[in-house]
Amino acid sequence: MSDHRLPQPDRPWVMRTYAGHSDARRSNELYRKNLAKGQTGLSVAFDLPTQTGYDPDHVLARGEVGKVGVSVAHKGDMHQLFDGIPLDEMNTSMTINATAAWLLGLYVTVAEENGVDRSQLKGTTQNDIIKEYLSRGTYAFPPEPSMRLIADMVAFTVNEVPSWNPTNICSYHLQEAGATPVQEIAYALSTGIAVLDEVKARGQVADEDFPKVFGRISFFVNAGIRLVEEIAKLRTMSALWQEIGRERYGVTDEKMLRFRYGVQVNSLGLTEAQPENNIQRIVLEALAVTLSRDARARAIQLPAWNEAMGLPRPWDQQWSLRIQQVLANETDLLEYPDIFEGSVVMDGLVAELTEGARAEMAVVEEHGGAVNAVPYMKARLVESHRERVARIEAGEQKVIGQNSFTETEDSPLTAGADGGILTPDPEVERERVEALAEWKAERDEDAVQAALANLAKAAADDSVNIMPATIAAAKAGATTGEWSHTMREVFGPYRAPTGVDGASAPGEREQMEEIRRRVDETSEKIGHRIKILVGKPGLDGHSNGAEQVALRARDVGMEVIYQGIRLTPEEIAESAVQEDVDVVGLSILSGSHLELIPEVVRLLREENLDMPVVVGGIIPVADAERLREAGVAGVYTPKDFDVNRIMGEIVELVGQRAGAGAAA
């Protein structure tokens, strides 16, 4: 056999689609269909209340139940979610972070109540809290206790669930938040170091077993459209991770040193305009994580072509699964050694990225490591994202169909009555609230309260591993909200930095000068500097768009009030009153816009405030019309990439409202 072919083709990677919506019954039906279509692993999407630790009946859960994933409130839901799916055979990935210990506790409970020993379980909990502070916003507790929970899970799984990946360091969302390749490498690896150091410091794993800890750390990486650079990034991450294992932690076992990563390719670059272009983007990005054998993903989930528009339908997810199957089964991709070995271009790019990543990791280390460096990293990501947005606005970075080659035929993909997306049943939230009440009425309340008291005691004692008490609470019938409330009572509240205040002033760009002039003119006209309140109602923590709007408003001369994520409509309205703002800008990407935004408008009108309200998010055309009917002055979706144009329209709205007020 020649050196340029493998003796046997490689086995394909684990193929998943990120799926789950509404309730456990509907999601179970979806999982069974996906497995029947050839999917080889499950990737569970949880709704935002489950991710952030609230039951369906909590005030912050309003409008969010079952929207971006499945609602799981207790072990009964978990039993239904995996009904008929053999957990001793399945490889299950759960995209869960703040409440990961709880969901793993539920998973272990369901397995054991179905006669499956915990030691047989295979899968992954994402469980990377640092990136929640930096990008996604689904944190629940302060950084230090959150890191303790991760370390406890690592120790528990290494000792008792040896085939489980207890944490999945998640650079995916860093790229979505604007990270350059150097930042994505540096911040992800720095987070891995923080987790390993915390596990070592807690001393719950024997020294001789520590290489197993290193070997169970996996990563969840992003692959963007810059194909060659992305391949180099993954080869760089692999080499640096092995170097960290050898030099910092003394790991010598080559198997334990492997850079183990799963991937979802980039959703940031998917466009609402000409959405059919997203298919070729997804295919090219899938190649970035499969072409290089030495840095090939171990598990892949691809987004659907219509994720910039709303929730994908089962057919859309099938299309993404078929892309993977064609790559693995029809091409000769798996038949060769690494095709980039000896490449001058690849070696040069890897050297360049390695140098940059080492320098940025040194800066994180100077800040005291990844936990203490969260404000620094957040500000850098906000700056990087601002530069990306500005390049697209200026046409320096081409996005086909959005700012380049925009002439188009109508897409038949969006011509159906559903507009090309899935709309969850609006009755789901009411059903889940009623089902929760029934669950609580039928359980042994004394057993639940005793289990929660033991959980609080374990949480208060830093030397205790949280998992045994968590599993006991799950078995007793406690709920997601009760587990999280118990943790919050012990750990205290926390609000992450927004990165807006720490971001430096932008480089001068000519296209901002005109809008600055208009801001100055209107401010003079109304007698004070235009003041905008940027708010995120509900549990959606994807704050990248809101941060860019807040940053640009500041850069063009407005006074900006931005308090970060997770606010109730009442809190936003109260803030608008207290701060005496001229305009309110709201951002929601989770699909809860029809429930929450009209409520903000109503509350403002109750206070006799007539300031314009503008909204941004993933909002279907029909919903946009309903928001305007409810009193919203402007609706912006992913196709509205020109932030300066948005600023200009906001200034115009403020001027018009001031003129109308003066005339009245």
N, C-alpha and C positions, 0 to 999 in steps of 0.2 A: 504493500500500500504506500502511495506517495505521501510526502509531507503536506501536500496542499489539500488533502481530503482527510476527514475523520474516519476511523475504522467503522464506526456506527454513527448515524445521525444523532444529534442531541435530542433529549426529550423536550417537548414544548414546555413553556412556562405555564403556571397556573392561570387560567383564563377566567376573569370575573367581569361582571357589570355591577356598578354601584347602584343598588336598588333598595327600594322600600318606600312605602307611602301609606297614608291613612292609618289603618289599624293592622294588628297582627294577622287577622284572617285574610285580608286582601293581599298583604305582603307575602304570606305563606303560599298563596296561589301563584303569585308572580315568581317566587323562588323555584317552585316545582316546575313551572313551564320553562324557566331559564335553564335549569339543570337538564331537562329533557332535550333542550336544543344543543347540548354539548358543552355548557359552561362547566368548568371543573372545580370551582370554588365559589363560596358565597361572600359578597361584600355588602354588609348591612348598613343602610343609611337610616339614622335615627332622626326624629323630628327635633326641633330646637328645644322644646320643654324637656325632653329626655336628655339631650346633650348638656343642658345647663342646670338640671336638677330641680325641675318643677313638675308637679302633677297637672293633669289637664284642667283642673278646676282653679288653678292659681291665676291671679289677675294678670300676671305677665305672660301667661300662656294663651291669652285671648287672641284668636286669629291665627295661631301658630300650630295648633294641634294637627299632626298628620300631614303638614304641608311639604316640608323638604325631606321627609323620611317617615319612618314608622313610629308610632307612639307606643312606648313600653313603660308601663307604670308599676308592674309587679311581676311575680313569677308566673302568674296565670297568663299574662300577655306573652311571656317568653316561651311557655309551653306551646301556646297556639302558634307563635311565630315559626317554631321548628317542628311542628306537627308532621310526622311521617318522614322526617329527614334524619337519617342515622348519624348522630353526633360523634360516634366512634370512628366513622369513615369520612366525615366532612371536614374540609379545611375552611374555617369561617373567619373572615376579617370583619371586625366591628369598628366603624369610624366613630370613636367615642374617646373623649379626652378627660374633661373635668370629672365626669362620673364613671370613668373606666373601671374603677375598683368595684363599683356597684353592679355594672353590667356584667363584668366577669363573674361576680358573685351569683348573679341570676343564672348565667350560663352554666356554671358548675352545679348549681342547685337543680336545674332542669335535667342536666345530664344524669346526675346521681339519682334523682327521682324516677328516671327512666332506665335505671340499672346500668349506666355507663360510668365506669370509674374515672375520676378526674385526671388520672395519669394518662388516659388514652386520648385526651382532647388535643386537637391540633388547630392552630389559628393564630390570630393577631388582634391585639387591642391597640389602636393608634396611640393614644396615651402620651401625647407630646404637649405639655402645657405651655412651654415657652412660646411656641408658635401661635398659641391662642392669644397671648398678650401682644404678639407682634402683628397678627394678621386676621384670624378668624373670629376672635372675640367670644368663643364659647367657654370661657373660664367660669369657675364658680367660687374659688377660694384664693387666698393670697399665695404668692409664689413659694414661700418656704414650706407650708403644710402641703401644698400641691406636689412639690418635689418629694416630700416624705411619702405621699400616697403612691407615687410612681415607684419609688425605691422598695416600698413594701410589696407591691405587686411583682416586681422583678424577683425579689427574694422568695416570695411565695411560689411563683411559677417555676423558677429554677429548682426549687426543692420538691415541689409536688405536681407540677404540670409541665414536665420537661420539654415537650414538643410545642409549647406555646411561646409566641413572641410577645412579651409583656409590654413592650413599648416600640413604637414605630416612629423614629425621629423624622419629622415631616417638613422637608424643604419644599414640598409641593406648594404649600400656601405662601411661602416666602416669595417665590417667583410671582405668584398671583398678586402679591402686595408690592411688586415692583423690583424685587431683588435682581441684581446683576448675577451672572454666573459665579463671580468671585464671592459675592455676598451670600449666595445660596450655599455654596460649599462651606464657607467659613462659619456661618451662623448655625448650620445643621451639625457640623462636626463639633463645634463648641458646645452645642446642646447635648450631644452624645457624651462628651467629656463630663459635663455637669451631672448627668444621670449616673454615670459610672462612679464618679467621685462620691455622690450621695449614697449609692448602694454600699460602697466600700466603708464609708464613714459610719453607716448604721450597723454594720457588723453582723448582719443576719445570714450571711452566706460564708461558709468556711473558705479560708484562703485558697485551699487546693481546688475549690470549685469556682473560683473567680473567673478563670478562662471561659467557663460555661456562661457566665453572665455576659462577658464580652461577645460570645458567640450567639447569644439570643437577641442582641440589640439589632434591630432591622431598621431600614429607612424607607420612607415613602417620598419618592422624588418626582419632580416635574420635568417634562421634556417640551421645550418650546419649538418654534418653527425654524430656528437657526440650526439646521440639522448637524452640520459638521462640528460647530461649537458645542452643541449638546452632547455629542458622542465624547468629545474631549473632556467635557465637564464630568461625565460619569467615570471615565478612566482615571481622572484626577482624584475624584472622591474615593475610588477604590484603593488607589495607591496610598493616599494620605491616611485612610482609615487603618490600613494594615500597618503603616508606620506608627500610628498612635498606639495600636495594640501592642506592638513589639517594644517600643521605647518607653511608653508611659506606664503600661500595665504588665509588661513582661510576659505577654502571651506568645507561645511558641508553636502551638498546634495550628497548622495551616488551615484546617477546616474551620476552626474557631475564628481565624483572622479574616475570613472572607467578608467582603462588603456585600451584605444581603439586602437587596432592595426590591420593593414593588413600586409600581408607577401608575399614576393616571396622567395622561398627557394633557397639555395645556388647555385650560378653559378660558384663560384671560384673552387669548387671541381669537376666540370664536366670535363671529359677528352676527348681529341681527340683520344687517344689510346683506343681501345675496347669501342667505344661510347655506345654500348648496356648496359654497366654497369651503365650508367647514369640513366636508368629507375629505378633501385632499389634504387639508391641514392635519387632520387626525391621522391619516395614513402615513404622512411624512414624519410626524412626531413619533408614531409607533416604530418606524424604522430606526429612529435615533436611539431607542432603548433595546433594539434587538440585533442590529447589524454587527456590533462589536462583541464577539463571543466572550472576551475577558471582562466585559462590563455589561453583561446582558441581565435584564430584569428577571427576577424569579417569579413575579406575578404581575399581570397587567390588567388594568381596567381602562377602557377607552370611554371618553364622554360621547354623548350623542350629538348629532349635527345641529340639533335645535335647542341646546342648553342656554344659549343667549336669549331665547325667546320664552322659555318656561320649562315645565316638567316634561321630560321625554315620555313617549308612549312605549308600550312593550315592543312594537315593531321597530321603533328607533333604536332601542337597546339591542334588539336582535341584529340590526345592521352593524352596530359597533362590534358585537361578538363575531359576526361573520368576517369582518376585516381581520381580526386576529386569526381566525381559523384558516383563511386563505393564505395569510403570511406564513403560518406554521406548517400547513399541509400541502400547499400547491407550489410554493417557491422552494428553492434549494438553500434557503437561509441557514438551516440547521446542519448542513452537511460539511461545513468547513471550519478550520481553526480560525483564529482572529484575523480578519482580512486587513486590519490596519497595522499589524505588526511590521515595524520597519518603515512606517510612513513618515517622511520628513515633516509634512504638514501636521500630522497628528501629534508627533513627538514635540514639535515646536509649540503647538497650542497647549498641550498638557503642561509643558515647562512654564509657559506664561501664566496659566491659571494657577498652577501650584505656587508660584512666587507670590501672586496677588492674594491667594487664600491664606498662605502662611502669615503674611503681613497683617491681614485683617483679623485673623485669629489671635495674633499677638495683641492687637488693640482691645479685643474682647477680654483677653486675659488681664490686661492692664486695668480694666474696669472691674475686675474681681470675678470674672467668669460670666457665663451666659445668664445666670439668674440676676446678678447685679447690673449686667449690661443691657437689660431690657430697654430702658429709656434711650440709651445710645443707639441700639440696633433699630428700634422703632423709628427714630428720627431719620436715620440713614435710609431706611426703606421708603419712607414718605418722600424724601428728596429724590431717590432713584425713580420712584413712580411718577413724580412730577416731571422729571426729565423725559420719561417715556411718553407721557401724555403730550408734552410740548412738542416732541419730535413728530408725533402723529398729526397734531394740529397744523404744524408747519409744512407737512408733506415730506419731511426728511426721512421718516420711516413709513414705507408704503404698506397699506393694508388694503388688499384688493377688494373692490366692491364697496369699501367704506370711504377712503379718501383718494382712491386711484381706480380708474376704469369703473366708474360708478354707473355708466349707462347699462341698463339691464332690461331683460324680459321679466314678466311676472313669473314667480316661481310656482310651478305646479305642486311643489311639496307643501306649500302653505295655503293651497286653494280650498281645502276641505272645510266642512262646517266647524271643525274643532280648531281651525287655524294652525294646525300642525303641532299642537301640544296637548298634554293631558291636564285636565282640570279636576283636582280631587273633589269628591262629594262634599259639599258644604255641611252636610248633616253629620260628618264624622266627629266634629268637635262635641256636639251635643251628645252623640252616642257614647263617646269616651268618658265624658263627665258623668253620665248616668251609670255606665259600667263600673266606674271607679267607686261610686257611692254603694253599688251592690256588693263589690268586693269587700269594702270596709265593713259592711253590715254583716257579712257572712263569716268573716275570719275570727280567730281567737284574739280578741283585743288585748287581753292580759298578757298573752305570749308576745304579742307585737311590742307592747310598751316595755316589757322586761328586756326584750332583745335590743330595743333602741336605747334603753338605759345602759346596757352593757357596751353598746357601740360608743356612746358618749364617753364612757369611762375609758375605753380603749383609745379613743381619739385624743383624750386629755393627757394620756401617758405616752410621751414621745418614744419610749423604749419598746412599746408594744406594736406588733404587726397588725394592721387594721383588717386584714383579710378574713381571719376566723370569725370575728364579730360581724363583719359584713355578710358573710355567707349565712351565719345564724339568723340575721335579720331578714335576709331574702327567704330563707326556709320558713320563717314564722309568718311571712305574708306582708312585711312592711312594703312601703311604696317608694318610688324614686324620689318624690318630694320629701318624704319623711327621712330617708337616709341623708339627703343633701341638707335638709334643715338642721338635722342633728350635727352634721359637720360644720355648717355655718355658725351655729351657736358656739361651738368650741373654737373654731379657727378665726372668726371675725370677718367683717366685710372687706371688700377690695374693689378698687376701680383702676383699671390699667391706664398707663399714659397713652395719649392720643398721637404723639409724635409731631403734632402741628406746631406746638410752641417751640420744640427743639429744632425744627427744620430751619436751615439757614435761608437767607434771602435768595431769590432766584437770580440767575444771570440775566442781564438786561435783554429783553426780547422786544423787538419793535412792535409786534402785534399787540403788546399790552399797553402801549402808550396811549392809543385812542380810547381804550376803555377806562384807563386811569383819569383821563381828562373828563369823560362823561360822569364818572363817579364824583369828581371834584365839583363839577357844575351842579349836579343834582343835590349833593350834600349842602352846597351853598344855598340852593333854592329852598330846601326844607329846614335850614337853620342849624343843622348838626350833621356830623359824619354818618353816612348810611350805616345802620346796624342790622346785621343778619344773624338770626339764630339757626344753626344747622343742627338737626336732631335726627336720631334713629329710634323711632318707636318700636316696641316689641323686643323680641329676642334675637333678631338678625344681627350678627356680629361682623358681617363683611363690611368693613368700614372704609375700604380703599377709596370708593367714589366720594363718600362724604368728606373724607380727609382732603381729597384733592379740591373739592368745591370750597371747603373752609380755607385751605391754603391759598387758592387763587383769589378768593374774595379778599383775604388779607393783603395779598400781593398787589391787588389793583386799588387798594386804599379804603376798603370797608372796615368797619369795626366788627369783629367776628366773635360770636358766642358759640363755642362747640364743647359740649360736655361729655362727648363720647357716646357709648352704646347703651342699649338696654334701658330705655326710659318708657314710662307709661304715657299715654296721651295727656293725662292730668298733669304730670310733671313737666311735659313740654309746654303746655298751655300756661302753667304757673310761671315757668321761666320766661316765656314771652311777655307776660304781664310785668314781672319783677324787673326785667332788663329793658323794658320799653323799646322793643325792637321794631324795625320798619318792615321786615319781611321774614318769613319762616321757610326754611328749606328742609324737606324731609326725605330720607332715603330708606327704602326697603327693597331687599332682593329676595325675600323668603316667600312671597306670595300672599302676605297678610295685609296688603295695601287697602283692600276694600273694607276690611274690618276696622283698621286703626286710623287711617288718614281722615276719613269723614268725621271720626270722633274728635280728632284734634281741631278740625275746622269748626265743628259744633261748639266745642268748649271755648274757642276764641270768640265766636259770635256771642256766646252767653256773657262774656266779659265786655261786650260791645267793642271788640277790637276788629278793625276792618283792614288789617294789613294783609297783603297778598301771601298765599301759601303756594309754594312750588314743590314738586315731587320728582324724585328720580328713582329708577329701579327697573327690574325686569317686569314690565307691565304690558299685558296684551292690549291690542287696539281697543277692543270693546270695553275693557276695564278703564282705560284712559278716558274714554268718553263719560263713563259713570263718575269718575273722579271730578271731571270738569263740571258735571251737573251738580255735584255735591259742593261746589264752590272753590275747587282748586284752580289756580290761575295759570299754571304751566305744568306739563308732564314731560319728563325726559327719560329716554330709554337708552340701551347701549349704542344705538345708531347715532345718538347725539354726542359725538366725540369732541366737538369744538367747545371747550370750556369757556373760552372768551366770548363766544356767541351767547352762551347761557348767561354769563355775567352781564352782558349788554342788555339782554331781555329782562333780567332781574332789575337792573337800574331803571329801565324804562317803566316797569310795573310800579316801582316805588315813586317815580316822578308822576306817573298818571294818577296814582292814588292820592298823592299830595295835592295835585291840581284839582282833583274832584273834591277833596276835603275843603280846600280853600274856597272853591266855588259854592259849596254847600253852606 
